[in-house]
Amino acid sequence: MDTQRSTFTRLFRRHSSEEVRWIGVMEYYFYGLSFRQVGRNLFRDHSTVKGWWSNFVQYGTPCKTRKKLPKKLTEVELGYIKRVIDESPTIYLDEIASSLYEIYGVRISISTLCRSLYHDLNYTRKAITKFNREKSISLQRCYWTMMLQIGARQDQLVFLDESSKDVRDLARLYGR
């Protein structure tokens, strides 16, 4: 008898079918058994039964379900994204996703948003490179011509750096 029970337990423990999960939820809800008692009845750990109950309360089924994200965006949503990017080209993808949720109630993953930008809107992901205007030879010549017209000597020149630094600039690696 003991070997039969251990064989049954091993076979029964392999997979929690949907029926077993529903039995666990019903034993907990209708019969008022504790998670431990239900677990003992179904040869499961009490935390497993607690997970089934949590899924049931949250999703209406004891089986694991995920909220499905949309695979494609509608034309209206794509038009909105295009306007947002045209207005502010340095916007982050997560900012676009959160504004889509706020305005249209659409949850979209960053990877789906990337795919939509590339395939639907033909935006590419370009590496940002910062270059100095002074590297342009023609601009250098214009600068020195202007300085010679002023008649300034090297010891009279004072340079002020008026560039600003945004905290996000250093973290940004790619642009649209």
Secondary structure, DSSP 8 states (H G I E B T S, - for coil): -HHHHHHHHHHHHS---HHHHHHHHHHHHHS---HHHHHHHHT--HHHHHHHHHHHHHHSSSS-------SS--HHHHHHHHHHHHH-TT--HHHHHHHHHHHH-----HHHHHHIIIIIS----EE-----GGGSHHHHHHHHHHHHHHT--GGG----------TTTTT--EE-
